[in-house]
Amino acid sequence: MYIFRLINNIQLAISLHTNNKMLQIQQFTFNPFQENTYILHNENKKAIIIDPGNYFIEEDTQLQQFIIDNSLKVIQLINTHCHIDHVFGNAFVCNTFKVQPTFHKNEEIMYQNAPQAALRWGVELTQYNGSFTFIKEKDVVKIDEDELIVIEAPGHSPGHICLYSKQQSFLIGGDVLFYESIGRTDLPMCNHNDLIKNIKEKIFTLPDETIVYAGHGQYTLIKHEKEFNPFVN
């Protein structure tokens, strides 16, 4: 979790392959913490939303308009973890697209405490109070033929997960690994040693060419972080 003054919204469409039958990623940078929200969608117009951080009304509109403009059907919402900047938009997404949040069971306490945590940061969070489902290590998230493998990587938060596409060599990494940095471990229920261990044993063991789409800032490569990340080396 980073704290920045919100200057403007940045949108980045990333086509992972020239073949339009492969997954595409739309990135939005939302809320006062400048969090990256991702929409993954395929050629059949099915989409999942990962870490909806939309906080302002204008951000709600931008997210919804992208769905409408591309005629997408949202089939799932996944939270890599439940810090406030990654769940600000849960209520809007769930109520608008009729889905429910999916996250690791160990994040349930973070999710339930999110409104109180938001107040400590001087912001408000409207909680989605409906049902949710859990996800765990080695579960497979499917968008038709495309698969995302769940990797448990706690440390920044107790039940943090990452989503790995072996087919397309990318990782939706949340706040585990950033460009030449790592997630914070000075927040409640963080564990620095666990974070470093999971980066080394679960993230750095992925192929060097794997692209890491992080919860804040720019994307990076496993190879680059293995060579240049001062927090892990």
JONOR-V476557 format. One line per field, one symbol per residue. ss: DSSP state (a for helix, b for strand, c for the rest). psi: psi as a letter, one per 20 degrees, with the letter a starting at -180 (. if undefined). burial: + if it has 24 or more other ideal C-beta (glycine too) atoms within 12 Angstrom, else -. A space follows every 50 residues. Layout:
ss=???
psi=???
burial=???
//
This chain:
ss=cccccccccbbbbbbccccccccbbbbbbbccccbbbbbbbccccbbbbb ccccccaaaaaaaaaaaaacccbbbbbbcccccaaaaccaaaaaaaaccc bbbcaaaaaaaacaaaaaaaccccccccccccbbcccccbbbbccbbbbb bbccccccccbbbbbccccbbbbbccbbccbbcccccccccaaaaaaaaa aaacccccccbbbbcccccbbaaaaaaaccccc
psi=pqpqpogrpppopoohqhojjrqqpppqorrijlqpppppqaijjqqqpp mojpgqhhhgggghhggghjlqopiqppphrkqhiijhjggggghgjlrq qprqhiighgghjghhhghhjkrqpoqpjarrrqqrpjqpppndipqppp ppmrghrhkpqqopohhjlqpoickgprokarqqkjrpkrogggggghgg hhgiiqqhippooriqarraqggghhhioiih.
burial=++------+----+-+-----+++++++++++++++++++++---+++++ +++++---++-+++-++----+-+++++++++++++++++++++--+-++ ++++-+++-++-+++-++----+-+-++---+-++---+-+-+--+-+++ +++++++++++++++-++-++++++++++-+++++-+-+++--+++-+++ -+++-+---++++++++-++++-+++--+--+-
//
